[in-house]
């Protein structure tokens, strides 16, 4: 992680604080970050809107996780998520997103499914692990979060990836503050995951969020060279996808959405949307249960 008095990452030979360190008025910072990186530094009013959308996403995710039980189908979870959005006057952000359009209101990714699992009529079984990913549009702003559910007693390997993915998210959050680099997130995640014998998906990344579902910057979860300093007003997701085995994946050739590990070993993911503050970071999607 760079300090203000370290040489600037750009190679100018100047100290970072005299070169690319975020400086001056908030309006200048906003203009500078958009010009350099296409990153939207959010205003106080925008942050309040994003905070409300993220809070709703987190509340709906908590309800969905409590509802998930052995014998329940993922289609029943989808129906719950759709109803909770409707009651709140919100829209599930993933519904009809992309090409082909995603067909459901929530992503439910079981066992070897890395991400973008499509709800169906398969009842949940003892030992399953499942990522539930909720994204919401509320009053024009976006929230995004996910967490793992373990159904009853599961295998040591499945529990391991659930635990490691959560700890990877916590290690990543710990490096977030103004002046830290985007690359520091990937370094923290890969260092921890590999120390536990797991691998990190590099084909999918976190992302800016708030005024759109996906905004710059990308947030890789593996080691990378994104020397972009974090700055107050940035909002983005961190969502490490951790595998028990290989990082090789395959996208379902029929639905073009579901991503699976090629070795059939389990994968797990936890996700928060965060705000970079003047002092550090704020989790916008806290888990309440």
C-alpha positions in Angstrom: 0.0 0.0 0.0 1.4 3.4 -1.0 2.0 6.2 1.6 1.7 9.9 0.8 5.5 10.3 1.0 6.3 7.3 -1.2 7.3 7.7 -4.8 4.2 8.0 -7.1 3.2 4.9 -8.8 3.2 6.7 -12.2 7.0 6.8 -12.3 7.3 10.6 -12.3 9.9 10.5 -9.5 7.7 12.8 -7.3 6.2 11.9 -4.0 2.7 10.5 -4.4 1.2 13.4 -2.4 2.7 15.8 -4.9 1.6 13.9 -8.0 -1.4 11.6 -8.2 -2.6 11.7 -4.6 -6.3 12.9 -4.5 -6.2 16.6 -3.7 -8.1 19.9 -3.5 -11.9 20.4 -3.5 -14.5 17.6 -3.8 -15.6 19.0 -7.2 -12.1 18.9 -8.5 -11.6 15.4 -7.2 -14.9 14.3 -8.9 -13.8 15.8 -12.2 -10.3 14.4 -11.9 -11.5 10.8 -11.2 -14.0 10.8 -14.0 -11.5 12.2 -16.5 -8.7 9.8 -15.5 -10.6 6.6 -14.6 -14.3 7.2 -15.6 -15.0 6.7 -11.8 -18.0 8.4 -10.4 -17.2 10.1 -7.1 -20.6 10.4 -5.4 -22.1 13.5 -3.9 -23.6 13.5 -0.4 -27.1 13.4 -1.9 -26.2 10.4 -4.2 -24.6 8.6 -1.3 -27.8 8.9 0.7 -29.7 7.3 -2.2 -27.2 4.6 -2.6 -27.2 3.9 1.1 -31.0 3.4 1.1 -30.8 1.1 -1.9 -28.0 -1.0 -0.3 -29.9 -1.2 3.0 -32.9 -2.6 1.1 -30.8 -5.1 -0.7 -29.2 -6.3 2.5 -32.6 -6.6 4.3 -34.1 -8.6 1.4 -30.9 -10.8 1.4 -31.3 -11.5 5.1 -34.9 -12.5 4.6 -34.0 -14.8 1.7 -31.3 -16.5 3.8 -33.6 -17.0 6.7 -36.2 -18.6 4.4 -33.7 -21.0 2.8 -34.2 -24.4 4.3 -33.9 -28.1 3.2 -36.9 -28.9 1.0 -37.4 -25.3 -0.2 -36.8 -24.7 -3.9 -34.8 -21.8 -5.2 -37.8 -20.8 -7.2 -39.6 -20.3 -3.9 -36.7 -18.0 -2.8 -37.0 -16.1 -6.1 -40.7 -15.6 -5.5 -40.0 -14.2 -2.0 -37.3 -11.8 -3.3 -39.7 -10.6 -6.1 -42.5 -10.0 -3.5 -40.2 -8.1 -1.1 -39.0 -5.8 -3.9 -42.5 -5.1 -5.0 -43.7 -4.3 -1.4 -40.7 -1.9 -1.0 -41.4 -0.1 -4.3 -38.2 -1.4 -5.7 -37.1 -3.5 -8.7 -34.7 -6.5 -8.7 -31.7 -5.3 -10.7 -30.8 -8.7 -12.1 -34.3 -9.3 -13.6 -34.0 -9.1 -17.4 -30.5 -7.8 -17.1 -28.0 -8.6 -19.8 -28.1 -10.7 -23.0 -29.8 -13.1 -22.9 -31.9 -11.4 -20.3 -31.5 -13.0 -16.8 -34.9 -14.6 -16.2 -35.2 -14.3 -12.4 -35.2 -11.8 -9.5 -32.2 -13.3 -7.6 -29.1 -15.4 -8.3 -29.0 -18.7 -6.3 -25.7 -20.5 -6.9 -25.3 -24.0 -5.4 -22.2 -26.0 -4.6 -20.0 -26.0 -7.8 -21.9 -23.1 -9.3 -19.6 -20.1 -9.0 -22.1 -17.4 -9.8 -25.3 -16.4 -11.7 -27.2 -19.5 -10.6 -30.8 -19.4 -12.0 -33.5 -20.4 -9.5 -35.4 -23.6 -10.4 -37.6 -26.3 -8.9 -34.8 -28.4 -7.3 -35.5 -28.7 -3.6 -32.5 -27.7 -1.4 -30.8 -30.7 0.1 -28.9 -31.5 3.3 -25.3 -30.5 2.8 -25.8 -28.0 0.0 -24.1 -24.6 0.1 -25.7 -21.7 -1.7 -24.8 -18.2 -2.5 -27.8 -15.9 -2.6 -27.1 -12.6 -4.5 -29.5 -9.8 -4.3 -29.3 -6.6 -6.3 -31.9 -3.8 -6.0 -33.0 -0.6 -7.8 -34.6 1.7 -5.3 -35.6 5.3 -6.1 -33.1 5.3 -9.0 -30.1 3.9 -7.1 -28.5 0.5 -6.9 -27.5 -1.9 -4.1 -25.7 -5.2 -4.4 -24.8 -7.9 -1.9 -24.5 -11.7 -1.4 -23.8 -14.3 1.2 -23.5 -18.0 1.7 -26.1 -20.3 3.3 -25.1 -23.8 4.5 -28.0 -26.3 4.6 -27.5 -28.5 7.6 -24.4 -30.6 7.9 -22.1 -30.3 5.0 -18.6 -31.5 4.0 -15.4 -30.1 5.3 -14.4 -28.9 1.9 -17.7 -27.0 1.3 -17.5 -25.4 4.7 -13.9 -24.5 4.1 -14.7 -22.5 0.9 -17.6 -20.7 2.7 -15.3 -19.7 5.6 -12.3 -18.7 3.3 -14.5 -16.6 1.0 -15.9 -14.7 4.1 -12.5 -14.1 5.5 -11.2 -13.0 2.1 -13.9 -10.3 2.1 -12.9 -9.3 5.6 -9.2 -9.1 4.7 -10.1 -7.0 1.6 -12.2 -4.6 3.6 -9.3 -4.1 6.1 -7.1 -2.5 3.4 -9.8 0.0 2.2 -9.2 3.6 2.9 -8.3 6.8 1.0 -5.0 6.4 -0.7 -5.0 2.6 -0.7 -4.8 1.2 -4.2 -7.4 -1.0 -5.9 -4.6 -3.6 -6.3 -4.3 -3.9 -2.6 -7.8 -5.6 -2.5 -6.7 -8.4 -4.8 -3.4 -8.9 -3.0 -5.1 -9.3 0.3 -7.7 -11.8 -1.0 -5.2 -14.0 -3.0 -2.7 -14.0 -0.1 -5.3 -15.3 2.3 -7.1 -17.7 -0.1 -3.9 -19.4 -1.2 -2.7 -19.7 2.4 -5.7 -21.9 3.0 -5.2 -24.0 -0.1 -8.0 -22.4 -2.1 -7.9 -20.6 -5.5 -9.4 -17.2 -6.6 -11.7 -16.7 -9.6 -10.1 -14.1 -11.8 -12.6 -14.1 -14.6 -15.3 -12.2 -12.6 -14.7 -9.0 -10.6 -16.2 -6.6 -8.2 -17.3 -3.2 -9.6 -18.4 0.3 -9.0 -22.0 0.5 -8.1 -24.7 3.0 -7.1 -25.9 5.0 -10.1 -25.7 2.0 -12.3 -25.5 -1.8 -11.7 -22.0 -1.9 -13.0 -19.7 1.2 -13.0 -15.9 1.7 -13.2 -13.7 0.7 -11.6 -13.4 -3.1 -11.9 -12.3 -4.6 -8.6 -10.2 -7.8 -9.3 -10.0 -10.3 -6.5 -6.6 -11.7 -7.6 -3.2 -10.0 -7.8 -3.2 -7.3 -10.4 -1.7 -4.0 -11.3 -4.6 -1.5 -10.9 -2.7 1.4 -9.3 -5.9 3.5 -8.8 -6.0 5.2 -5.4 -9.2 4.9 -3.5 -10.8 8.2 -2.7 -13.7 9.4 -0.5 -17.0 9.1 -2.4 -16.1 6.0 -4.3 -18.7 3.2 -4.0 -18.0 -0.3 -5.2 -18.5 -4.0 -4.5 -16.0 -6.5 -3.2 -17.2 -10.1 -3.9 -14.4 -12.7 -3.9 -15.3 -16.0 -5.5 -13.2 -18.7 -3.9 -12.8 -22.3 -5.3 -11.7 -25.4 -3.5 -9.9 -26.6 -6.6 -9.1 -25.2 -10.0 -9.9 -21.6 -11.1 -11.0 -23.1 -14.5 -14.7 -22.5 -15.1 -17.3 -23.1 -17.8 -20.4 -21.1 -18.6 -23.6 -23.1 -19.2 -24.0 -23.5 -22.9 -27.8 -23.6 -22.7 -28.7 -20.7 -20.5 -25.5 -18.7 -21.0 -25.5 -17.5 -17.4 -24.6 -20.2 -14.8 -20.9 -20.5 -14.2 -19.5 -23.8 -12.8 -16.1 -25.1 -11.7 -14.7 -27.5 -14.3 -13.6 -30.0 -11.6 -17.0 -30.1 -9.9 -15.5 -28.9 -6.6 -17.3 -26.3 -4.5 -17.1 -22.5 -4.9 -18.3 -19.8 -2.5 -18.7 -16.0 -2.4 -19.6 -13.2 0.0 -20.2 -9.7 -1.2 -20.6 -6.2 0.2 -21.1 -2.8 -1.4 -18.9 -0.2 0.4 -18.3 3.5 0.5 -14.8 5.0 0.8 -15.0 7.7 3.5 -12.5 10.3 4.7 -11.2 8.0 7.4 -11.7 4.5 5.9 -14.8 2.7 4.6 -18.4 2.1 5.4 -20.2 -1.2 4.7 -23.4 -0.2 2.9 -24.9 -3.7 3.0 -24.5 -4.9 6.6 -25.7 -8.4 7.4 -28.2 -8.3 10.3 -28.4 -12.0 10.9 
